[in-house]
Amino acid sequence: MNSVLAFAIVMAVWTVSDLVAKKTKSLLSSLFVASIIFFIGFLSGIFPEDLLASSSLLALGGVAVGFIIVHLGTLISISEFKRLWKVLVIGVATVVGIGILLYVAGFVFGGGRRQGVYDGVSQAMGA
């Protein structure tokens, strides 16, 4: 699909979802509405499977995320950061907890340690 057309379709979906959010006074969020539109569009075949890849927004998102994180970090003053230390501790604990939960779930539902690429290569070479 043409990248300009794919980008225009994605932006049209976000425009419609933002209009719905404004009309409902954010009772339905724009993210929710856009997700429903994309879900129905992909499920029904209205949108091509490579719509998001063709729009080049995935690459832009990968670049922009770093800038956004740095920008958000510069908005917090040191005094505000010291005042909100509990939020930082809760956030870090949450990320660590999710990581441990996913690690354990991988062993329980994934069948334990899987043979890695390098293990297979060393076995094939007779090492």
ZADO-1210 file (C-alpha; in nm, 4 decimals, padded with zeros to 6 digits):
<atoms>
<atom x="00.0000" y="00.0000" z="00.0000" code="MET" pos="1"/>
<atom x="00.1128" y="00.3539" z="-00.0719" code="ASN" pos="2"/>
<atom x="00.2660" y="00.5057" z="00.2420" code="SER" pos="3"/>
<atom x="00.0933" y="00.8426" z="00.1978" code="VAL" pos="4"/>
<atom x="-00.2484" y="00.6769" z="00.1628" code="LEU" pos="5"/>
<atom x="-00.1811" y="00.4518" z="00.4625" code="ALA" pos="6"/>
<atom x="-00.0762" y="00.7528" z="00.6704" code="PHE" pos="7"/>
<atom x="-00.3901" y="00.9426" z="00.5621" code="ALA" pos="8"/>
<atom x="-00.6131" y="00.6481" z="00.6614" code="ILE" pos="9"/>
<atom x="-00.4525" y="00.6221" z="01.0053" code="VAL" pos="10"/>
<atom x="-00.4858" y="00.9964" z="01.0608" code="MET" pos="11"/>
<atom x="-00.8505" y="00.9848" z="00.9456" code="ALA" pos="12"/>
<atom x="-00.9220" y="00.7130" z="01.2019" code="VAL" pos="13"/>
<atom x="-00.7607" y="00.9227" z="01.4756" code="TRP" pos="14"/>
<atom x="-00.9560" y="01.2298" z="01.3628" code="THR" pos="15"/>
<atom x="-01.2872" y="01.0435" z="01.3773" code="VAL" pos="16"/>
<atom x="-01.1994" y="00.8960" z="01.7167" code="SER" pos="17"/>
<atom x="-01.1066" y="01.2402" z="01.8509" code="ASP" pos="18"/>
<atom x="-01.4337" y="01.3874" z="01.7238" code="LEU" pos="19"/>
<atom x="-01.6311" y="01.1084" z="01.8920" code="VAL" pos="20"/>
<atom x="-01.4409" y="01.1677" z="02.2152" code="ALA" pos="21"/>
<atom x="-01.5199" y="01.5395" z="02.2046" code="LYS" pos="22"/>
<atom x="-01.8869" y="01.4810" z="02.1245" code="LYS" pos="23"/>
<atom x="-01.9220" y="01.2338" z="02.4137" code="THR" pos="24"/>
<atom x="-01.7214" y="01.4631" z="02.6447" code="LYS" pos="25"/>
<atom x="-01.4588" y="01.1859" z="02.6749" code="SER" pos="26"/>
<atom x="-01.7092" y="00.9295" z="02.7938" code="LEU" pos="27"/>
<atom x="-01.5632" y="00.7261" z="02.5080" code="LEU" pos="28"/>
<atom x="-01.1924" y="00.7983" z="02.4876" code="SER" pos="29"/>
<atom x="-01.0289" y="00.8568" z="02.1518" code="SER" pos="30"/>
<atom x="-00.7945" y="00.5621" z="02.2107" code="LEU" pos="31"/>
<atom x="-01.0910" y="00.3308" z="02.2732" code="PHE" pos="32"/>
<atom x="-01.2786" y="00.4519" z="01.9651" code="VAL" pos="33"/>
<atom x="-00.9684" y="00.4256" z="01.7456" code="ALA" pos="34"/>
<atom x="-00.9046" y="00.0741" z="01.8756" code="SER" pos="35"/>
<atom x="-01.2605" y="-00.0287" z="01.7892" code="ILE" pos="36"/>
<atom x="-01.2341" y="00.1254" z="01.4410" code="ILE" pos="37"/>
<atom x="-00.9028" y="-00.0513" z="01.3746" code="PHE" pos="38"/>
<atom x="-01.0381" y="-00.3786" z="01.5158" code="PHE" pos="39"/>
<atom x="-01.3454" y="-00.3708" z="01.2927" code="ILE" pos="40"/>
<atom x="-01.1440" y="-00.2491" z="00.9937" code="GLY" pos="41"/>
<atom x="-00.8835" y="-00.5243" z="01.0180" code="PHE" pos="42"/>
<atom x="-01.1359" y="-00.7945" z="01.1067" code="LEU" pos="43"/>
<atom x="-01.3666" y="-00.7105" z="00.8162" code="SER" pos="44"/>
<atom x="-01.0847" y="-00.6655" z="00.5652" code="GLY" pos="45"/>
<atom x="-01.1587" y="-00.2973" z="00.5014" code="ILE" pos="46"/>
<atom x="-00.8059" y="-00.2082" z="00.6111" code="PHE" pos="47"/>
<atom x="-00.5150" y="-00.3947" z="00.4532" code="PRO" pos="48"/>
<atom x="-00.3025" y="-00.6047" z="00.6878" code="GLU" pos="49"/>
<atom x="00.0056" y="-00.3887" z="00.6287" code="ASP" pos="50"/>
<atom x="-00.1694" y="-00.0569" z="00.6994" code="LEU" pos="51"/>
<atom x="00.0333" y="00.0375" z="01.0062" code="LEU" pos="52"/>
<atom x="00.3631" y="-00.0841" z="00.8616" code="ALA" pos="53"/>
<atom x="00.2986" y="00.1011" z="00.5358" code="SER" pos="54"/>
<atom x="00.2120" y="00.4252" z="00.7135" code="SER" pos="55"/>
<atom x="00.5702" y="00.4528" z="00.8497" code="SER" pos="56"/>
<atom x="00.4295" y="00.5479" z="01.1896" code="LEU" pos="57"/>
<atom x="00.5902" y="00.2499" z="01.3631" code="LEU" pos="58"/>
<atom x="00.9384" y="00.3778" z="01.2791" code="ALA" pos="59"/>
<atom x="00.8421" y="00.7305" z="01.3788" code="LEU" pos="60"/>
<atom x="00.7088" y="00.6005" z="01.7093" code="GLY" pos="61"/>
<atom x="01.0359" y="00.4221" z="01.7794" code="GLY" pos="62"/>
<atom x="01.2261" y="00.7463" z="01.7337" code="VAL" pos="63"/>
<atom x="00.9770" y="00.9723" z="01.9096" code="ALA" pos="64"/>
<atom x="00.9453" y="00.7654" z="02.2280" code="VAL" pos="65"/>
<atom x="01.2980" y="00.8544" z="02.3401" code="GLY" pos="66"/>
<atom x="01.2382" y="01.2251" z="02.2874" code="PHE" pos="67"/>
<atom x="00.9066" y="01.2114" z="02.4721" code="ILE" pos="68"/>
<atom x="01.0602" y="01.0350" z="02.7720" code="ILE" pos="69"/>
<atom x="01.3427" y="01.2885" z="02.7923" code="VAL" pos="70"/>
<atom x="01.0944" y="01.5751" z="02.7576" code="HIS" pos="71"/>
<atom x="00.8730" y="01.4378" z="03.0352" code="LEU" pos="72"/>
<atom x="01.1785" y="01.3983" z="03.2563" code="GLY" pos="73"/>
<atom x="01.2721" y="01.7621" z="03.2127" code="THR" pos="74"/>
<atom x="00.9243" y="01.8783" z="03.3184" code="LEU" pos="75"/>
<atom x="00.9690" y="01.7524" z="03.6756" code="ILE" pos="76"/>
<atom x="01.1635" y="01.9771" z="03.9111" code="SER" pos="77"/>
<atom x="01.3930" y="01.8265" z="04.1729" code="ILE" pos="78"/>
<atom x="01.1717" y="01.9478" z="04.4585" code="SER" pos="79"/>
<atom x="00.8636" y="01.7923" z="04.2947" code="GLU" pos="80"/>
<atom x="01.0583" y="01.4716" z="04.2346" code="PHE" pos="81"/>
<atom x="01.1580" y="01.4528" z="04.6014" code="LYS" pos="82"/>
<atom x="00.7978" y="01.5107" z="04.7038" code="ARG" pos="83"/>
<atom x="00.6717" y="01.2288" z="04.4812" code="LEU" pos="84"/>
<atom x="00.9277" y="00.9648" z="04.5782" code="TRP" pos="85"/>
<atom x="00.6529" y="00.7176" z="04.6700" code="LYS" pos="86"/>
<atom x="00.5200" y="00.7273" z="04.3138" code="VAL" pos="87"/>
<atom x="00.8660" y="00.6359" z="04.1831" code="LEU" pos="88"/>
<atom x="00.8967" y="00.3451" z="04.4275" code="VAL" pos="89"/>
<atom x="00.5503" y="00.2154" z="04.3361" code="ILE" pos="90"/>
<atom x="00.6268" y="00.2459" z="03.9635" code="GLY" pos="91"/>
<atom x="00.9587" y="00.0623" z="03.9889" code="VAL" pos="92"/>
<atom x="00.8037" y="-00.2066" z="04.2102" code="ALA" pos="93"/>
<atom x="00.5236" y="-00.2508" z="03.9585" code="THR" pos="94"/>
<atom x="00.7635" y="-00.2949" z="03.6670" code="VAL" pos="95"/>
<atom x="00.9754" y="-00.5425" z="03.8647" code="VAL" pos="96"/>
<atom x="00.6629" y="-00.7309" z="03.9763" code="GLY" pos="97"/>
<atom x="00.5310" y="-00.7569" z="03.6209" code="ILE" pos="98"/>
<atom x="00.8718" y="-00.8797" z="03.5031" code="GLY" pos="99"/>
<atom x="00.8826" y="-01.1507" z="03.7704" code="ILE" pos="100"/>
<atom x="00.5231" y="-01.2498" z="03.6955" code="LEU" pos="101"/>
<atom x="00.5967" y="-01.2822" z="03.3235" code="LEU" pos="102"/>
<atom x="00.9147" y="-01.4783" z="03.3938" code="TYR" pos="103"/>
<atom x="00.7256" y="-01.7252" z="03.6133" code="VAL" pos="104"/>
<atom x="00.4368" y="-01.7446" z="03.3646" code="ALA" pos="105"/>
<atom x="00.6881" y="-01.8255" z="03.0911" code="GLY" pos="106"/>
<atom x="00.8098" y="-02.1258" z="03.2853" code="PHE" pos="107"/>
<atom x="00.4614" y="-02.2414" z="03.3857" code="VAL" pos="108"/>
<atom x="00.2887" y="-02.1986" z="03.0507" code="PHE" pos="109"/>
<atom x="00.5867" y="-02.2013" z="02.8169" code="GLY" pos="110"/>
<atom x="00.7315" y="-02.5353" z="02.9220" code="GLY" pos="111"/>
<atom x="01.0426" y="-02.4083" z="03.0981" code="GLY" pos="112"/>
<atom x="01.3693" y="-02.3154" z="02.9302" code="ARG" pos="113"/>
<atom x="01.3669" y="-02.3577" z="02.5575" code="ARG" pos="114"/>
<atom x="01.6677" y="-02.4505" z="02.3508" code="GLN" pos="115"/>
<atom x="01.8271" y="-02.1303" z="02.2311" code="GLY" pos="116"/>
<atom x="01.9807" y="-02.0552" z="01.8947" code="VAL" pos="117"/>
<atom x="02.3349" y="-02.0828" z="02.0255" code="TYR" pos="118"/>
<atom x="02.2638" y="-02.4126" z="02.2033" code="ASP" pos="119"/>
<atom x="02.1469" y="-02.5632" z="01.8753" code="GLY" pos="120"/>
<atom x="02.4485" y="-02.4278" z="01.6884" code="VAL" pos="121"/>
<atom x="02.6960" y="-02.5682" z="01.9411" code="SER" pos="122"/>
<atom x="02.5226" y="-02.9065" z="01.9347" code="GLN" pos="123"/>
<atom x="02.5238" y="-02.9123" z="01.5549" code="ALA" pos="124"/>
<atom x="02.8964" y="-02.8393" z="01.5528" code="MET" pos="125"/>
<atom x="02.9625" y="-03.1284" z="01.7917" code="GLY" pos="126"/>
<atom x="03.0719" y="-02.9167" z="02.0861" code="ALA" pos="127"/>
</atoms>
